[in-house]
Amino acid sequence: MRNILLLLALALAAPTLPAADDAAVQRRGRELLFQSGCHDCHTPGFAMNGGKADESVWLIGDQLGWNGPWGTTYPTNLRLRLATMSRDEWRAYARVMKSRPPMPFWVLNQMSDTDLDAIWQVVQTLGKAGAPAPAALPPGVEPQGPAVRFPSPPAGVAAQ
């Protein structure tokens, strides 16, 4: 009993850390979604509409394929993907994630925990919406819908 009272007294006397300013975290997360180019692919019509899209369609993925020597990639519905991940799972995933072009995964891999947390919080706040993106297609399989086509890299340029 004495130990319990001592622990309770210590807990009550311990300084508390200030809670993170949710509004500031939300602002930072939204800035990152724009500045890092997330919307360019993961929000339908965003790039074609001059960087404008209703928040209801933010990050729901797209049916527009990105086709090149690697096959065809479709932007993931991040609102469904991140809804299944805890903050720690998101951080771990973002640190090692590799993807097919044109996803600049190296940008995500290098983000700070603070920035990753801000993105995660915004996506969690947006909530689940939309449908899963189409599955990626292997090289040589022609996409059925619209696709942005990338040429092969110049001769002599090898992937590292």
Sequence and secondary structure as in RCSB ss.txt:
>XXXX:A:sequence
MRNILLLLALALAAPTLPAADDAAVQRRGRELLFQSGCHDCHTPGFAMNGGKADESVWLIGDQLGWNGPWGTTYP
TNLRLRLATMSRDEWRAYARVMKSRPPMPFWVLNQMSDTDLDAIWQVVQTLGKAGAPAPAALPPGVEPQGPAVRF
PSPPAGVAAQ
>XXXX:A:secstr
 HHHHHHHHHHHHS       HHHHHHHHHHHHHHTTHHHHHSTTTGGGTS   GGGTT   S EEEETTEEE  
  HHHHHHT  HHHHHHHHHH    TT  HHHHHT  HHHHHHHHHHHHHH S S      B TT   SS EEE 
    TT    
